[in-house]
Amino acid sequence: MHQSFMLAAIEEARKGKGKTFTNPLVGAAIVKEGKLLSLGAHLHYGEAHAEVNAIQNCGSPKNCLIQLYMLL
């Protein structure tokens, strides 16, 4: 199960390819009770990080931040 969330975060990170130099590609997945709630990526150099985007995509951090998978 954890592997599928990590793979989803990796795939999400690819959205920033060619746009984040000098930073690495980063993806994040927010999971609650074994269900994927939200994904986020670092999309452009100097802008919000993947985990911030994942929380914003989830709606409310209070309701969604149970497990966060983040990969560089």
N, C-alpha and C positions, 0 to 999 in steps of 0.2 A: 504494500500500500504506500509506504513512504517513498518508494522509488517512483511511483507514478506522479506524486506531487513534485518531486525533484525534477523529473523529466518535463513536467508542465512548466516549471520555473525556467528551465534551460531553454525551452522553446520560446517562452515569453521574452527572455533576454535577447534572443536573436532579432527582435524588432528594433533594437538599437544599433545593429551592425552598421558600421561606417559613420555613425553619428556621435559616438561618445569618446573618440580619441582625445586625450591620452588615458582616459579611464577604461577599465575593462567592461565587457558586457556583463550586466547583472540582471537577474530575474528573481522575483519573489512570489511565493504562493501562500495564501492564508487559508488555513484549514480549521474547521470546527467539527468535532465529533465524527471524524473520518470523511467529511465532505469538503470538497474544494469550494471555497466561497469567493475567492478573488485572486487575480493575478496582477502583477505590476512589473514594469521594466524601467531601467534607466535609459531614457530615450534620446537625450541630447546632452552633450557636454555642458556642465554648469547648471543643469536643471535638476529637478527633484530626483531623488534616489528611488530605486525599485521598490523598497519597502514602503516608502511614503506613498508612491502611486498605488500600490496594492491596498493600503489602508483607505486611501481616498476612493478607490474603485469599489471598495466593500461597503461604503456608506458611513457607518459610525464605528470608530475604533473600539468603543465600548462593547458593541454587539458582535464584533467579528474577530478580534485579535485573541485567538486561543493558541494556535500553533502557527509559526511563521517559518517557512523554508526559504532560504535565500542562498543563491549560488553565484559565485564569481567565475 
